[in-house]
Amino acid sequence: MNRFFAAFALLCMLFACACQPAKTENASLTVMAAASLTEPFTALADQYQELHPGVKIVLNFAGSQALANQIVQGAPADVFASANLKYMQQMLDQGFVEPDGSRTFAYNELVVVVPKTNPAHLSTLADLAGTDLKIVLAAEEVPVGSYTRQFLDLADAQLGADYRARFMKNVVSYEDNVKSVLTKVSLGEADAGVVYGSDAASAADTVLTIAIPVELNVRAEYPLAVLKDSANPRVAAAFVDYILSPNGQTLLARYGFTPAITN
């Protein structure tokens, strides 16, 4: 009888343990992400934290070039998401990321944005090479700024050999990230700017878009990686996996990005 009660007590203890929820690891992650990822990564972080209550995600958004510089200067971070391959390659070359640690997770494309009121009455790419216009661009070292200059080189062949020069004469400022370009156009401080399609979609209430045809457009490729100095590499890798998962890719598509992972 005593053996029966002992066995029964052990069974109850095992059942109680099995019914307890799994413990969630307590960890804080710092994610450095390109400014154009502000909306989707904020949503991704919220979703992930809801699924993993012990994880706190701190998001740092800026131009990819500024984030890479912060990492080189020793800023603590766990995950880096760039808007181009150049700055991820810098992280690889300088040993901040494992040689096989980078994955492309999304793509984007360029569009021209004008204020909702469109005071300059712009409707075509050719209009941007007119006179008395104020155009804002991202600086050349910013991924979207580099992509924009590639678009202008392609446009010269189709829109006239001096199209790029005439377009550039209208540029009144160079911004350090794509959100600054979008903000100036949204506020009517410029007649036009070049941003990503995802940014234009996020500001549909304040801007109109002029499409850039496929033959002139430049596909932006977004890589991400866990940094070698991450204080929580296992949790950081799990968050990266979530971004690459069907849920993460679906959310990115909802914000105007083209998923890189087909499931």
Secondary structure, DSSP 8 states (H G I E B T S, - for coil): -HHHHHHHHHHHHHHHHHHS------EEEEEEEEGGGHHHHHHHHHHHHHH-TTEEEEEEEE-HHHHHHHHHTT---SEEE-SSHHHHHHHHHTTSS-TT-EEEEEEE-EEEEEETT-TT---STGGGGSSS--EEEE-TTSHHHHHHHHHHHHHHHHH-TTHHHHHHTTEEEEESSHHHHHHHHHTTSSSEEEEEHHHHHHTTTTEEEEE--TTT---EEEEEEE-TT-S-HHHHHHHHHHHHSHHHHHHHHHTT-EES---
